[in-house]
């Protein structure tokens, strides 16, 4: 069994969130396990708060809020630097 990188996308279903979901799904690799989480669900919102999510869309990679999501929107370069789309050896 191979290891997987856990990718969580916190989304409210808005057009900007959908663009982020598409970006993550496009650059994800076989080592990425992607989950799209609906911020309209109270349990998901509590989980997002634990990660320090202040706005959506937000991406958490292996339990850490991606740097690009700490006050601005996600971008491909920062998500790739955090490990998204990189196979686990």
C-alpha positions in Angstrom: 0.0 0.0 0.0 1.5 3.4 -1.0 1.3 6.5 1.0 -1.0 9.3 0.0 -0.8 13.0 0.4 -4.1 14.3 1.9 -5.5 17.3 0.1 -8.6 19.0 1.6 -10.3 21.8 -0.4 -12.7 23.9 1.7 -15.3 25.4 -0.6 -18.6 27.2 -0.4 -19.5 26.3 -4.0 -18.9 29.7 -5.4 -17.3 30.3 -8.8 -13.9 31.1 -7.3 -14.1 28.0 -5.1 -15.0 25.9 -8.2 -11.9 27.3 -10.0 -9.7 26.2 -7.1 -11.3 22.7 -7.1 -10.6 22.5 -10.8 -7.0 23.7 -10.2 -6.4 21.1 -7.5 -7.9 18.3 -9.5 -5.9 19.2 -12.5 -2.5 19.2 -10.8 -3.2 16.3 -8.3 -1.2 13.1 -8.9 -1.7 9.5 -8.0 -0.2 10.2 -4.6 -2.9 12.8 -3.9 -6.1 12.0 -2.1 -8.4 15.0 -2.8 -11.5 15.7 -0.7 -13.8 18.7 -1.4 -15.4 19.9 1.8 -18.6 22.0 1.9 -18.3 25.0 4.3 -22.1 25.1 4.5 -21.8 22.0 6.7 -21.2 23.1 10.4 -18.9 20.2 11.1 -16.7 21.1 8.1 -16.7 24.8 9.2 -15.4 23.7 12.6 -12.7 21.6 11.0 -11.7 24.6 8.8 -11.5 26.8 11.9 -9.1 24.3 13.5 -6.8 24.7 10.5 -7.0 28.5 10.6 -9.1 28.9 7.5 -10.3 32.6 7.4 -11.7 32.6 3.9 -12.6 30.2 1.1 -11.5 28.7 -1.1 -8.8 27.2 1.1 -6.5 24.2 0.6 -5.1 22.1 3.4 -2.2 19.7 2.4 -1.3 17.0 4.9 -3.0 18.9 7.8 -1.3 22.2 7.1 -3.1 25.2 5.6 -1.3 26.0 2.3 0.7 29.3 2.6 -1.2 30.8 -0.4 -4.4 30.4 1.6 -3.2 32.4 4.7 -4.8 35.6 3.5 -5.0 35.4 -0.3 -6.3 32.9 -2.8 -4.6 29.7 -3.8 -2.1 29.7 -6.6 -0.6 26.8 -8.5 3.1 27.6 -7.7 2.5 27.7 -3.9 0.3 24.6 -4.0 3.0 22.7 -6.0 5.7 23.8 -3.5 3.5 22.4 -0.7 3.5 19.0 -2.4 0.4 18.9 -4.5 0.9 16.9 -7.7 4.2 15.5 -6.5 4.4 11.7 -6.3 5.5 10.2 -3.0 8.5 8.0 -3.5 
